[in-house]
Amino acid sequence: MMTLGADFSPDRGRGQFLGLWRFMADAGSTGGPVLLSGVTALASLGAGISATGVLGFAAAAVFAVVIPRLKHRRNY
């Protein structure tokens, strides 16, 4: 994740961008177990695992759409 952030960060304000990128990644790492335990407490373990999986696939879909569009911005 940090490699993607470094690759697609803007030249101007890179430190601020990467700091926000890391904050969002850490929030997601913390939010996953919170989501799992919350849904498990309300429904069942299977429902909690399913909710976590759905979020994972949604994140993968966002990356599949966004990363190819941003690739042209960087000259390698």
PDB file of N, H, CA, C and O in Angstrom:
ATOM      1  N   MET A   1       0.814  -1.188   0.000  1.00  0.00           N
ATOM      2  CA  MET A   1       0.000   0.000   0.000  1.00  0.00           C
ATOM      3  C   MET A   1       0.865   1.262   0.000  1.00  0.00           C
ATOM      4  O   MET A   1       0.568   2.221  -0.712  1.00  0.00           O
ATOM      5  N   MET A   2       1.909   1.260   0.780  1.00  0.00           N
ATOM      6  H   MET A   2       2.151   0.481   1.358  1.00  0.00           H
ATOM      7  CA  MET A   2       2.770   2.452   0.809  1.00  0.00           C
ATOM      8  C   MET A   2       3.485   2.641  -0.519  1.00  0.00           C
ATOM      9  O   MET A   2       3.768   3.774  -0.909  1.00  0.00           O
ATOM     10  N   THR A   3       3.782   1.554  -1.219  1.00  0.00           N
ATOM     11  H   THR A   3       3.552   0.634  -0.902  1.00  0.00           H
ATOM     12  CA  THR A   3       4.420   1.675  -2.529  1.00  0.00           C
ATOM     13  C   THR A   3       3.475   2.342  -3.516  1.00  0.00           C
ATOM     14  O   THR A   3       3.898   3.194  -4.298  1.00  0.00           O
ATOM     15  N   LEU A   4       2.196   1.963  -3.489  1.00  0.00           N
ATOM     16  H   LEU A   4       1.853   1.271  -2.855  1.00  0.00           H
ATOM     17  CA  LEU A   4       1.220   2.620  -4.364  1.00  0.00           C
ATOM     18  C   LEU A   4       1.125   4.108  -4.026  1.00  0.00           C
ATOM     19  O   LEU A   4       1.067   4.949  -4.923  1.00  0.00           O
ATOM     20  N   GLY A   5       1.108   4.425  -2.749  1.00  0.00           N
ATOM     21  H   GLY A   5       1.155   3.742  -2.020  1.00  0.00           H
ATOM     22  CA  GLY A   5       1.048   5.824  -2.344  1.00  0.00           C
ATOM     23  C   GLY A   5       2.253   6.609  -2.818  1.00  0.00           C
ATOM     24  O   GLY A   5       2.118   7.740  -3.284  1.00  0.00           O
ATOM     25  N   ALA A   6       3.434   6.013  -2.702  1.00  0.00           N
ATOM     26  H   ALA A   6       3.543   5.093  -2.324  1.00  0.00           H
ATOM     27  CA  ALA A   6       4.651   6.695  -3.146  1.00  0.00           C
ATOM     28  C   ALA A   6       4.670   6.853  -4.663  1.00  0.00           C
ATOM     29  O   ALA A   6       5.113   7.882  -5.174  1.00  0.00           O
ATOM     30  N   ASP A   7       4.192   5.841  -5.383  1.00  0.00           N
ATOM     31  H   ASP A   7       3.833   5.005  -4.967  1.00  0.00           H
ATOM     32  CA  ASP A   7       4.187   5.908  -6.840  1.00  0.00           C
ATOM     33  C   ASP A   7       3.226   6.956  -7.374  1.00  0.00           C
ATOM     34  O   ASP A   7       3.517   7.605  -8.380  1.00  0.00           O
ATOM     35  N   PHE A   8       2.101   7.130  -6.725  1.00  0.00           N
ATOM     36  H   PHE A   8       1.865   6.603  -5.908  1.00  0.00           H
ATOM     37  CA  PHE A   8       1.076   8.024  -7.243  1.00  0.00           C
ATOM     38  C   PHE A   8       0.976   9.339  -6.482  1.00  0.00           C
ATOM     39  O   PHE A   8       0.046  10.113  -6.710  1.00  0.00           O
ATOM     40  N   SER A   9       1.909   9.600  -5.589  1.00  0.00           N
ATOM     41  H   SER A   9       2.664   8.972  -5.404  1.00  0.00           H
ATOM     42  CA  SER A   9       1.861  10.858  -4.844  1.00  0.00           C
ATOM     43  C   SER A   9       2.286  12.021  -5.739  1.00  0.00           C
ATOM     44  O   SER A   9       3.120  11.853  -6.629  1.00  0.00           O
ATOM     45  N   PRO A  10       1.715  13.189  -5.503  1.00  0.00           N
ATOM     46  CA  PRO A  10       2.102  14.356  -6.314  1.00  0.00           C
ATOM     47  C   PRO A  10       3.501  14.835  -5.925  1.00  0.00           C
ATOM     48  O   PRO A  10       3.946  14.623  -4.797  1.00  0.00           O
ATOM     49  N   ASP A  11       4.175  15.470  -6.849  1.00  0.00           N
ATOM     50  H   ASP A  11       3.814  15.643  -7.765  1.00  0.00           H
ATOM     51  CA  ASP A  11       5.508  15.998  -6.562  1.00  0.00           C
ATOM     52  C   ASP A  11       5.445  17.098  -5.500  1.00  0.00           C
ATOM     53  O   ASP A  11       6.326  17.206  -4.646  1.00  0.00           O
ATOM     54  N   ARG A  12       4.421  17.884  -5.567  1.00  0.00           N
ATOM     55  H   ARG A  12       3.706  17.797  -6.260  1.00  0.00           H
ATOM     56  CA  ARG A  12       4.262  18.983  -4.606  1.00  0.00           C
ATOM     57  C   ARG A  12       3.376  18.501  -3.450  1.00  0.00           C
ATOM     58  O   ARG A  12       2.263  18.029  -3.684  1.00  0.00           O
ATOM     59  N   GLY A  13       3.848  18.614  -2.235  1.00  0.00           N
ATOM     60  H   GLY A  13       4.752  18.998  -2.046  1.00  0.00           H
ATOM     61  CA  GLY A  13       3.081  18.177  -1.073  1.00  0.00           C
ATOM     62  C   GLY A  13       3.135  16.680  -0.837  1.00  0.00           C
ATOM     63  O   GLY A  13       2.205  16.103  -0.273  1.00  0.00           O
ATOM     64  N   ARG A  14       4.215  16.051  -1.263  1.00  0.00           N
ATOM     65  H   ARG A  14       4.971  16.520  -1.721  1.00  0.00           H
ATOM     66  CA  ARG A  14       4.329  14.592  -1.151  1.00  0.00           C
ATOM     67  C   ARG A  14       4.248  14.119   0.307  1.00  0.00           C
ATOM     68  O   ARG A  14       3.593  13.117   0.597  1.00  0.00           O
ATOM     69  N   GLY A  15       4.902  14.826   1.211  1.00  0.00           N
ATOM     70  H   GLY A  15       5.433  15.639   0.976  1.00  0.00           H
ATOM     71  CA  GLY A  15       4.885  14.424   2.617  1.00  0.00           C
ATOM     72  C   GLY A  15       3.490  14.436   3.212  1.00  0.00           C
ATOM     73  O   GLY A  15       3.099  13.507   3.919  1.00  0.00           O
ATOM     74  N   GLN A  16       2.746  15.480   2.929  1.00  0.00           N
ATOM     75  H   GLN A  16       3.063  16.235   2.355  1.00  0.00           H
ATOM     76  CA  GLN A  16       1.374  15.581   3.430  1.00  0.00           C
ATOM     77  C   GLN A  16       0.499  14.490   2.815  1.00  0.00           C
ATOM     78  O   GLN A  16      -0.310  13.875   3.509  1.00  0.00           O
ATOM     79  N   PHE A  17       0.660  14.255   1.527  1.00  0.00           N
ATOM     80  H   PHE A  17       1.317  14.755   0.963  1.00  0.00           H
ATOM     81  CA  PHE A  17      -0.114  13.218   0.848  1.00  0.00           C
ATOM     82  C   PHE A  17       0.170  11.847   1.455  1.00  0.00           C
ATOM     83  O   PHE A  17      -0.755  11.089   1.745  1.00  0.00           O
ATOM     84  N   LEU A  18       1.448  11.533   1.647  1.00  0.00           N
ATOM     85  H   LEU A  18       2.199  12.149   1.411  1.00  0.00           H
ATOM     86  CA  LEU A  18       1.801  10.221   2.195  1.00  0.00           C
ATOM     87  C   LEU A  18       1.367  10.077   3.651  1.00  0.00           C
ATOM     88  O   LEU A  18       1.020   8.980   4.089  1.00  0.00           O
ATOM     89  N   GLY A  19       1.385  11.176   4.401  1.00  0.00           N
ATOM     90  H   GLY A  19       1.666  12.067   4.045  1.00  0.00           H
ATOM     91  CA  GLY A  19       0.883  11.125   5.767  1.00  0.00           C
ATOM     92  C   GLY A  19      -0.598  10.804   5.815  1.00  0.00           C
ATOM     93  O   GLY A  19      -1.035   9.990   6.628  1.00  0.00           O
ATOM     94  N   LEU A  20      -1.375  11.442   4.943  1.00  0.00           N
ATOM     95  H   LEU A  20      -1.019  12.104   4.282  1.00  0.00           H
ATOM     96  CA  LEU A  20      -2.803  11.164   4.868  1.00  0.00           C
ATOM     97  C   LEU A  20      -3.051   9.752   4.353  1.00  0.00           C
ATOM     98  O   LEU A  20      -3.953   9.062   4.827  1.00  0.00           O
ATOM     99  N   TRP A  21      -2.252   9.328   3.387  1.00  0.00           N
ATOM    100  H   TRP A  21      -1.519   9.889   3.002  1.00  0.00           H
ATOM    101  CA  TRP A  21      -2.357   7.973   2.835  1.00  0.00           C
ATOM    102  C   TRP A  21      -2.139   6.946   3.951  1.00  0.00           C
ATOM    103  O   TRP A  21      -2.892   5.979   4.066  1.00  0.00           O
ATOM    104  N   ARG A  22      -1.108   7.161   4.767  1.00  0.00           N
ATOM    105  H   ARG A  22      -0.496   7.946   4.674  1.00  0.00           H
ATOM    106  CA  ARG A  22      -0.799   6.234   5.857  1.00  0.00           C
ATOM    107  C   ARG A  22      -1.905   6.248   6.911  1.00  0.00           C
ATOM    108  O   ARG A  22      -2.267   5.202   7.450  1.00  0.00           O
ATOM    109  N   PHE A  23      -2.444   7.442   7.205  1.00  0.00           N
ATOM    110  H   PHE A  23      -2.150   8.292   6.768  1.00  0.00           H
ATOM    111  CA  PHE A  23      -3.543   7.540   8.162  1.00  0.00           C
ATOM    112  C   PHE A  23      -4.745   6.730   7.689  1.00  0.00           C
ATOM    113  O   PHE A  23      -5.356   6.006   8.476  1.00  0.00           O
ATOM    114  N   MET A  24      -5.087   6.851   6.408  1.00  0.00           N
ATOM    115  H   MET A  24      -4.591   7.439   5.769  1.00  0.00           H
ATOM    116  CA  MET A  24      -6.225   6.110   5.879  1.00  0.00           C
ATOM    117  C   MET A  24      -5.964   4.605   5.891  1.00  0.00           C
ATOM    118  O   MET A  24      -6.875   3.830   6.182  1.00  0.00           O
ATOM    119  N   ALA A  25      -4.751   4.181   5.584  1.00  0.00           N
ATOM    120  H   ALA A  25      -4.011   4.811   5.347  1.00  0.00           H
ATOM    121  CA  ALA A  25      -4.411   2.763   5.622  1.00  0.00           C
ATOM    122  C   ALA A  25      -4.485   2.227   7.047  1.00  0.00           C
ATOM    123  O   ALA A  25      -4.991   1.127   7.273  1.00  0.00           O
ATOM    124  N   ASP A  26      -3.987   2.995   8.003  1.00  0.00           N
ATOM    125  H   ASP A  26      -3.576   3.889   7.820  1.00  0.00           H
ATOM    126  CA  ASP A  26      -4.056   2.566   9.401  1.00  0.00           C
ATOM    127  C   ASP A  26      -5.492   2.537   9.909  1.00  0.00           C
ATOM    128  O   ASP A  26      -5.859   1.660  10.691  1.00  0.00           O
ATOM    129  N   ALA A  27      -6.303   3.490   9.470  1.00  0.00           N
ATOM    130  H   ALA A  27      -6.005   4.202   8.835  1.00  0.00           H
ATOM    131  CA  ALA A  27      -7.718   3.500   9.862  1.00  0.00           C
ATOM    132  C   ALA A  27      -8.426   2.263   9.319  1.00  0.00           C
ATOM    133  O   ALA A  27      -9.276   1.684   9.996  1.00  0.00           O
ATOM    134  N   GLY A  28      -8.079   1.860   8.107  1.00  0.00           N
ATOM    135  H   GLY A  28      -7.389   2.330   7.558  1.00  0.00           H
ATOM    136  CA  GLY A  28      -8.658   0.655   7.541  1.00  0.00           C
ATOM    137  C   GLY A  28      -8.204  -0.601   8.273  1.00  0.00           C
ATOM    138  O   GLY A  28      -8.990  -1.528   8.472  1.00  0.00           O
ATOM    139  N   SER A  29      -6.941  -0.630   8.671  1.00  0.00           N
ATOM    140  H   SER A  29      -6.303   0.123   8.509  1.00  0.00           H
ATOM    141  CA  SER A  29      -6.426  -1.780   9.423  1.00  0.00           C
ATOM    142  C   SER A  29      -7.080  -1.886  10.794  1.00  0.00           C
ATOM    143  O   SER A  29      -7.261  -2.985  11.319  1.00  0.00           O
ATOM    144  N   THR A  30      -7.430  -0.754  11.365  1.00  0.00           N
ATOM    145  H   THR A  30      -7.283   0.138  10.938  1.00  0.00           H
ATOM    146  CA  THR A  30      -8.107  -0.751  12.660  1.00  0.00           C
ATOM    147  C   THR A  30      -9.601  -1.013  12.493  1.00  0.00           C
ATOM    148  O   THR A  30     -10.216  -1.692  13.315  1.00  0.00           O
ATOM    149  N   GLY A  31     -10.168  -0.481  11.441  1.00  0.00           N
ATOM    150  H   GLY A  31      -9.668   0.070  10.773  1.00  0.00           H
ATOM    151  CA  GLY A  31     -11.605  -0.605  11.221  1.00  0.00           C
ATOM    152  C   GLY A  31     -12.059  -2.001  10.856  1.00  0.00           C
ATOM    153  O   GLY A  31     -13.202  -2.367  11.132  1.00  0.00           O
ATOM    154  N   GLY A  32     -11.203  -2.781  10.247  1.00  0.00           N
ATOM    155  H   GLY A  32     -10.274  -2.484  10.022  1.00  0.00           H
ATOM    156  CA  GLY A  32     -11.572  -4.153   9.866  1.00  0.00           C
ATOM    157  C   GLY A  32     -11.973  -5.008  11.056  1.00  0.00           C
ATOM    158  O   GLY A  32     -13.065  -5.576  11.059  1.00  0.00           O
ATOM    159  N   PRO A  33     -11.119  -5.116  12.065  1.00  0.00           N
ATOM    160  CA  PRO A  33     -11.513  -5.893  13.241  1.00  0.00           C
ATOM    161  C   PRO A  33     -12.726  -5.310  13.980  1.00  0.00           C
ATOM    162  O   PRO A  33     -13.534  -6.051  14.541  1.00  0.00           O
ATOM    163  N   VAL A  34     -12.841  -3.976  13.975  1.00  0.00           N
ATOM    164  H   VAL A  34     -12.185  -3.374  13.520  1.00  0.00           H
ATOM    165  CA  VAL A  34     -14.002  -3.345  14.620  1.00  0.00           C
ATOM    166  C   VAL A  34     -15.274  -3.733  13.868  1.00  0.00           C
ATOM    167  O   VAL A  34     -16.283  -4.072  14.486  1.00  0.00           O
ATOM    168  N   LEU A  35     -15.228  -3.684  12.543  1.00  0.00           N
ATOM    169  H   LEU A  35     -14.409  -3.408  12.040  1.00  0.00           H
ATOM    170  CA  LEU A  35     -16.380  -4.082  11.733  1.00  0.00           C
ATOM    171  C   LEU A  35     -16.731  -5.547  11.984  1.00  0.00           C
ATOM    172  O   LEU A  35     -17.896  -5.886  12.190  1.00  0.00           O
ATOM    173  N   LEU A  36     -15.732  -6.396  11.967  1.00  0.00           N
ATOM    174  H   LEU A  36     -14.785  -6.121  11.800  1.00  0.00           H
ATOM    175  CA  LEU A  36     -15.967  -7.821  12.171  1.00  0.00           C
ATOM    176  C   LEU A  36     -16.606  -8.081  13.530  1.00  0.00           C
ATOM    177  O   LEU A  36     -17.581  -8.827  13.624  1.00  0.00           O
ATOM    178  N   SER A  37     -16.068  -7.477  14.572  1.00  0.00           N
ATOM    179  H   SER A  37     -15.276  -6.872  14.495  1.00  0.00           H
ATOM    180  CA  SER A  37     -16.629  -7.726  15.902  1.00  0.00           C
ATOM    181  C   SER A  37     -18.023  -7.119  16.051  1.00  0.00           C
ATOM    182  O   SER A  37     -18.885  -7.698  16.711  1.00  0.00           O
ATOM    183  N   GLY A  38     -18.246  -5.948  15.437  1.00  0.00           N
ATOM    184  H   GLY A  38     -17.545  -5.477  14.900  1.00  0.00           H
ATOM    185  CA  GLY A  38     -19.567  -5.331  15.527  1.00  0.00           C
ATOM    186  C   GLY A  38     -20.645  -6.133  14.829  1.00  0.00           C
ATOM    187  O   GLY A  38     -21.717  -6.360  15.391  1.00  0.00           O
ATOM    188  N   VAL A  39     -20.370  -6.564  13.610  1.00  0.00           N
ATOM    189  H   VAL A  39     -19.500  -6.379  13.154  1.00  0.00           H
ATOM    190  CA  VAL A  39     -21.362  -7.362  12.876  1.00  0.00           C
ATOM    191  C   VAL A  39     -21.540  -8.715  13.542  1.00  0.00           C
ATOM    192  O   VAL A  39     -22.652  -9.243  13.573  1.00  0.00           O
ATOM    193  N   THR A  40     -20.459  -9.289  14.080  1.00  0.00           N
ATOM    194  H   THR A  40     -19.556  -8.860  14.055  1.00  0.00           H
ATOM    195  CA  THR A  40     -20.568 -10.570  14.779  1.00  0.00           C
ATOM    196  C   THR A  40     -21.439 -10.433  16.025  1.00  0.00           C
ATOM    197  O   THR A  40     -22.226 -11.326  16.338  1.00  0.00           O
ATOM    198  N   ALA A  41     -21.298  -9.318  16.732  1.00  0.00           N
ATOM    199  H   ALA A  41     -20.658  -8.592  16.478  1.00  0.00           H
ATOM    200  CA  ALA A  41     -22.125  -9.109  17.928  1.00  0.00           C
ATOM    201  C   ALA A  41     -23.594  -8.930  17.566  1.00  0.00           C
ATOM    202  O   ALA A  41     -24.473  -9.363  18.312  1.00  0.00           O
ATOM    203  N   LEU A  42     -23.869  -8.294  16.427  1.00  0.00           N
ATOM    204  H   LEU A  42     -23.155  -7.943  15.821  1.00  0.00           H
ATOM    205  CA  LEU A  42     -25.256  -8.048  16.029  1.00  0.00           C
ATOM    206  C   LEU A  42     -25.895  -9.235  15.314  1.00  0.00           C
ATOM    207  O   LEU A  42     -27.090  -9.485  15.472  1.00  0.00           O
ATOM    208  N   ALA A  43     -25.107  -9.966  14.529  1.00  0.00           N
ATOM    209  H   ALA A  43     -24.136  -9.763  14.400  1.00  0.00           H
ATOM    210  CA  ALA A  43     -25.685 -11.043  13.716  1.00  0.00           C
ATOM    211  C   ALA A  43     -24.995 -12.369  14.026  1.00  0.00           C
ATOM    212  O   ALA A  43     -25.387 -13.080  14.951  1.00  0.00           O
ATOM    213  N   SER A  44     -23.979 -12.692  13.255  1.00  0.00           N
ATOM    214  H   SER A  44     -23.660 -12.114  12.504  1.00  0.00           H
ATOM    215  CA  SER A  44     -23.249 -13.944  13.455  1.00  0.00           C
ATOM    216  C   SER A  44     -21.836 -13.788  12.914  1.00  0.00           C
ATOM    217  O   SER A  44     -21.521 -12.806  12.242  1.00  0.00           O
ATOM    218  N   LEU A  45     -20.997 -14.759  13.213  1.00  0.00           N
ATOM    219  H   LEU A  45     -21.253 -15.557  13.759  1.00  0.00           H
ATOM    220  CA  LEU A  45     -19.622 -14.713  12.720  1.00  0.00           C
ATOM    221  C   LEU A  45     -19.589 -14.779  11.197  1.00  0.00           C
ATOM    222  O   LEU A  45     -18.788 -14.090  10.565  1.00  0.00           O
ATOM    223  N   GLY A  46     -20.439 -15.591  10.611  1.00  0.00           N
ATOM    224  H   GLY A  46     -21.090 -16.151  11.124  1.00  0.00           H
ATOM    225  CA  GLY A  46     -20.508 -15.688   9.155  1.00  0.00           C
ATOM    226  C   GLY A  46     -20.875 -14.366   8.502  1.00  0.00           C
ATOM    227  O   GLY A  46     -20.319 -13.997   7.468  1.00  0.00           O
ATOM    228  N   ALA A  47     -21.818 -13.657   9.115  1.00  0.00           N
ATOM    229  H   ALA A  47     -22.270 -13.958   9.955  1.00  0.00           H
ATOM    230  CA  ALA A  47     -22.216 -12.352   8.574  1.00  0.00           C
ATOM    231  C   ALA A  47     -21.078 -11.347   8.706  1.00  0.00           C
ATOM    232  O   ALA A  47     -20.871 -10.528   7.811  1.00  0.00           O
ATOM    233  N   GLY A  48     -20.343 -11.401   9.808  1.00  0.00           N
ATOM    234  H   GLY A  48     -20.512 -12.067  10.535  1.00  0.00           H
ATOM    235  CA  GLY A  48     -19.206 -10.504   9.990  1.00  0.00           C
ATOM    236  C   GLY A  48     -18.113 -10.756   8.974  1.00  0.00           C
ATOM    237  O   GLY A  48     -17.543  -9.817   8.418  1.00  0.00           O
ATOM    238  N   ILE A  49     -17.821 -12.021   8.731  1.00  0.00           N
ATOM    239  H   ILE A  49     -18.285 -12.783   9.183  1.00  0.00           H
ATOM    240  CA  ILE A  49     -16.807 -12.372   7.734  1.00  0.00           C
ATOM    241  C   ILE A  49     -17.271 -11.958   6.343  1.00  0.00           C
ATOM    242  O   ILE A  49     -16.475 -11.469   5.541  1.00  0.00           O
ATOM    243  N   SER A  50     -18.543 -12.150   6.057  1.00  0.00           N
ATOM    244  H   SER A  50     -19.190 -12.547   6.708  1.00  0.00           H
ATOM    245  CA  SER A  50     -19.080 -11.740   4.751  1.00  0.00           C
ATOM    246  C   SER A  50     -18.991 -10.227   4.561  1.00  0.00           C
ATOM    247  O   SER A  50     -18.637  -9.757   3.480  1.00  0.00           O
ATOM    248  N   ALA A  51     -19.310  -9.467   5.603  1.00  0.00           N
ATOM    249  H   ALA A  51     -19.598  -9.849   6.481  1.00  0.00           H
ATOM    250  CA  ALA A  51     -19.237  -8.006   5.508  1.00  0.00           C
ATOM    251  C   ALA A  51     -17.793  -7.554   5.271  1.00  0.00           C
ATOM    252  O   ALA A  51     -17.548  -6.651   4.472  1.00  0.00           O
ATOM    253  N   THR A  52     -16.852  -8.174   5.955  1.00  0.00           N
ATOM    254  H   THR A  52     -17.051  -8.908   6.605  1.00  0.00           H
ATOM    255  CA  THR A  52     -15.445  -7.840   5.755  1.00  0.00           C
ATOM    256  C   THR A  52     -14.998  -8.193   4.339  1.00  0.00           C
ATOM    257  O   THR A  52     -14.265  -7.430   3.710  1.00  0.00           O
ATOM    258  N   GLY A  53     -15.435  -9.337   3.839  1.00  0.00           N
ATOM    259  H   GLY A  53     -16.031  -9.957   4.350  1.00  0.00           H
ATOM    260  CA  GLY A  53     -15.100  -9.748   2.475  1.00  0.00           C
ATOM    261  C   GLY A  53     -15.681  -8.816   1.424  1.00  0.00           C
ATOM    262  O   GLY A  53     -15.018  -8.496   0.437  1.00  0.00           O
ATOM    263  N   VAL A  54     -16.917  -8.380   1.634  1.00  0.00           N
ATOM    264  H   VAL A  54     -17.456  -8.640   2.435  1.00  0.00           H
ATOM    265  CA  VAL A  54     -17.555  -7.448   0.695  1.00  0.00           C
ATOM    266  C   VAL A  54     -16.766  -6.138   0.643  1.00  0.00           C
ATOM    267  O   VAL A  54     -16.557  -5.582  -0.435  1.00  0.00           O
ATOM    268  N   LEU A  55     -16.332  -5.648   1.801  1.00  0.00           N
ATOM    269  H   LEU A  55     -16.503  -6.100   2.676  1.00  0.00           H
ATOM    270  CA  LEU A  55     -15.527  -4.427   1.813  1.00  0.00           C
ATOM    271  C   LEU A  55     -14.191  -4.628   1.100  1.00  0.00           C
ATOM    272  O   LEU A  55     -13.714  -3.728   0.408  1.00  0.00           O
ATOM    273  N   GLY A  56     -13.594  -5.794   1.265  1.00  0.00           N
ATOM    274  H   GLY A  56     -13.982  -6.524   1.827  1.00  0.00           H
ATOM    275  CA  GLY A  56     -12.335  -6.089   0.570  1.00  0.00           C
ATOM    276  C   GLY A  56     -12.509  -6.087  -0.937  1.00  0.00           C
ATOM    277  O   GLY A  56     -11.688  -5.525  -1.662  1.00  0.00           O
ATOM    278  N   PHE A  57     -13.578  -6.717  -1.408  1.00  0.00           N
ATOM    279  H   PHE A  57     -14.244  -7.174  -0.819  1.00  0.00           H
ATOM    280  CA  PHE A  57     -13.832  -6.729  -2.848  1.00  0.00           C
ATOM    281  C   PHE A  57     -14.174  -5.336  -3.373  1.00  0.00           C
ATOM    282  O   PHE A  57     -13.806  -4.988  -4.495  1.00  0.00           O
ATOM    283  N   ALA A  58     -14.876  -4.540  -2.569  1.00  0.00           N
ATOM    284  H   ALA A  58     -15.175  -4.823  -1.658  1.00  0.00           H
ATOM    285  CA  ALA A  58     -15.181  -3.168  -2.977  1.00  0.00           C
ATOM    286  C   ALA A  58     -13.897  -2.345  -3.107  1.00  0.00           C
ATOM    287  O   ALA A  58     -13.747  -1.564  -4.046  1.00  0.00           O
ATOM    288  N   ALA A  59     -12.980  -2.523  -2.168  1.00  0.00           N
ATOM    289  H   ALA A  59     -13.102  -3.158  -1.405  1.00  0.00           H
ATOM    290  CA  ALA A  59     -11.706  -1.810  -2.252  1.00  0.00           C
ATOM    291  C   ALA A  59     -10.909  -2.251  -3.474  1.00  0.00           C
ATOM    292  O   ALA A  59     -10.292  -1.423  -4.143  1.00  0.00           O
ATOM    293  N   ALA A  60     -10.919  -3.548  -3.769  1.00  0.00           N
ATOM    294  H   ALA A  60     -11.420  -4.221  -3.225  1.00  0.00           H
ATOM    295  CA  ALA A  60     -10.222  -4.044  -4.960  1.00  0.00           C
ATOM    296  C   ALA A  60     -10.841  -3.463  -6.233  1.00  0.00           C
ATOM    297  O   ALA A  60     -10.123  -3.140  -7.179  1.00  0.00           O
ATOM    298  N   ALA A  61     -12.159  -3.331  -6.259  1.00  0.00           N
ATOM    299  H   ALA A  61     -12.743  -3.593  -5.490  1.00  0.00           H
ATOM    300  CA  ALA A  61     -12.825  -2.750  -7.433  1.00  0.00           C
ATOM    301  C   ALA A  61     -12.445  -1.284  -7.602  1.00  0.00           C
ATOM    302  O   ALA A  61     -12.228  -0.822  -8.722  1.00  0.00           O
ATOM    303  N   VAL A  62     -12.364  -0.556  -6.498  1.00  0.00           N
ATOM    304  H   VAL A  62     -12.540  -0.932  -5.588  1.00  0.00           H
ATOM    305  CA  VAL A  62     -11.957   0.852  -6.578  1.00  0.00           C
ATOM    306  C   VAL A  62     -10.543   0.954  -7.136  1.00  0.00           C
ATOM    307  O   VAL A  62     -10.287   1.775  -8.017  1.00  0.00           O
ATOM    308  N   PHE A  63      -9.623   0.134  -6.638  1.00  0.00           N
ATOM    309  H   PHE A  63      -9.831  -0.532  -5.922  1.00  0.00           H
ATOM    310  CA  PHE A  63      -8.247   0.151  -7.153  1.00  0.00           C
ATOM    311  C   PHE A  63      -8.205  -0.247  -8.619  1.00  0.00           C
ATOM    312  O   PHE A  63      -7.431   0.324  -9.387  1.00  0.00           O
ATOM    313  N   ALA A  64      -9.024  -1.219  -9.027  1.00  0.00           N
ATOM    314  H   ALA A  64      -9.653  -1.683  -8.404  1.00  0.00           H
ATOM    315  CA  ALA A  64      -9.035  -1.661 -10.426  1.00  0.00           C
ATOM    316  C   ALA A  64      -9.470  -0.540 -11.360  1.00  0.00           C
ATOM    317  O   ALA A  64      -9.034  -0.493 -12.511  1.00  0.00           O
ATOM    318  N   VAL A  65     -10.313   0.352 -10.888  1.00  0.00           N
ATOM    319  H   VAL A  65     -10.667   0.314  -9.953  1.00  0.00           H
ATOM    320  CA  VAL A  65     -10.794   1.458 -11.712  1.00  0.00           C
ATOM    321  C   VAL A  65      -9.844   2.652 -11.642  1.00  0.00           C
ATOM    322  O   VAL A  65      -9.541   3.267 -12.664  1.00  0.00           O
ATOM    323  N   VAL A  66      -9.379   2.978 -10.447  1.00  0.00           N
ATOM    324  H   VAL A  66      -9.625   2.479  -9.616  1.00  0.00           H
ATOM    325  CA  VAL A  66      -8.633   4.217 -10.237  1.00  0.00           C
ATOM    326  C   VAL A  66      -7.173   4.108 -10.688  1.00  0.00           C
ATOM    327  O   VAL A  66      -6.655   5.035 -11.309  1.00  0.00           O
ATOM    328  N   ILE A  67      -6.519   3.022 -10.394  1.00  0.00           N
ATOM    329  H   ILE A  67      -6.940   2.268  -9.889  1.00  0.00           H
ATOM    330  CA  ILE A  67      -5.083   2.917 -10.685  1.00  0.00           C
ATOM    331  C   ILE A  67      -4.783   3.002 -12.179  1.00  0.00           C
ATOM    332  O   ILE A  67      -3.859   3.723 -12.553  1.00  0.00           O
ATOM    333  N   PRO A  68      -5.511   2.307 -13.055  1.00  0.00           N
ATOM    334  CA  PRO A  68      -5.201   2.471 -14.482  1.00  0.00           C
ATOM    335  C   PRO A  68      -5.409   3.902 -14.986  1.00  0.00           C
ATOM    336  O   PRO A  68      -4.693   4.348 -15.882  1.00  0.00           O
ATOM    337  N   ARG A  69      -6.373   4.621 -14.425  1.00  0.00           N
ATOM    338  H   ARG A  69      -6.955   4.259 -13.696  1.00  0.00           H
ATOM    339  CA  ARG A  69      -6.600   6.006 -14.850  1.00  0.00           C
ATOM    340  C   ARG A  69      -5.481   6.926 -14.387  1.00  0.00           C
ATOM    341  O   ARG A  69      -5.166   7.905 -15.064  1.00  0.00           O
ATOM    342  N   LEU A  70      -4.879   6.626 -13.247  1.00  0.00           N
ATOM    343  H   LEU A  70      -5.135   5.831 -12.697  1.00  0.00           H
ATOM    344  CA  LEU A  70      -3.818   7.477 -12.717  1.00  0.00           C
ATOM    345  C   LEU A  70      -2.442   7.127 -13.275  1.00  0.00           C
ATOM    346  O   LEU A  70      -1.505   7.913 -13.136  1.00  0.00           O
ATOM    347  N   LYS A  71      -2.311   5.984 -13.891  1.00  0.00           N
ATOM    348  H   LYS A  71      -3.072   5.346 -14.004  1.00  0.00           H
ATOM    349  CA  LYS A  71      -1.001   5.536 -14.359  1.00  0.00           C
ATOM    350  C   LYS A  71      -0.395   6.484 -15.372  1.00  0.00           C
ATOM    351  O   LYS A  71       0.826   6.641 -15.407  1.00  0.00           O
ATOM    352  N   HIS A  72      -1.208   7.116 -16.192  1.00  0.00           N
ATOM    353  H   HIS A  72      -2.199   6.988 -16.163  1.00  0.00           H
ATOM    354  CA  HIS A  72      -0.680   8.017 -17.209  1.00  0.00           C
ATOM    355  C   HIS A  72      -0.098   9.306 -16.601  1.00  0.00           C
ATOM    356  O   HIS A  72       0.626  10.029 -17.284  1.00  0.00           O
ATOM    357  N   ARG A  73      -0.401   9.598 -15.342  1.00  0.00           N
ATOM    358  H   ARG A  73      -0.989   9.010 -14.787  1.00  0.00           H
ATOM    359  CA  ARG A  73       0.088  10.834 -14.723  1.00  0.00           C
ATOM    360  C   ARG A  73       1.581  10.781 -14.412  1.00  0.00           C
ATOM    361  O   ARG A  73       2.224  11.829 -14.341  1.00  0.00           O
ATOM    362  N   ARG A  74       2.148   9.593 -14.225  1.00  0.00           N
ATOM    363  H   ARG A  74       1.625   8.742 -14.282  1.00  0.00           H
ATOM    364  CA  ARG A  74       3.551   9.451 -13.862  1.00  0.00           C
ATOM    365  C   ARG A  74       4.353   9.026 -15.094  1.00  0.00           C
ATOM    366  O   ARG A  74       3.908   8.176 -15.865  1.00  0.00           O
ATOM    367  N   ASN A  75       5.505   9.605 -15.270  1.00  0.00           N
ATOM    368  H   ASN A  75       5.866  10.295 -14.643  1.00  0.00           H
ATOM    369  CA  ASN A  75       6.394   9.201 -16.364  1.00  0.00           C
ATOM    370  C   ASN A  75       7.469   8.289 -15.796  1.00  0.00           C
ATOM    371  O   ASN A  75       8.292   8.722 -14.990  1.00  0.00           O
ATOM    372  N   TYR A  76       7.466   7.039 -16.209  1.00  0.00           N
ATOM    373  H   TYR A  76       6.797   6.687 -16.864  1.00  0.00           H
ATOM    374  CA  TYR A  76       8.445   6.075 -15.719  1.00  0.00           C
ATOM    375  C   TYR A  76       9.498   5.831 -16.760  1.00  0.00           C
ATOM    376  O   TYR A  76      10.418   5.045 -16.535  1.00  0.00           O
TER     377      TYR A  76
END
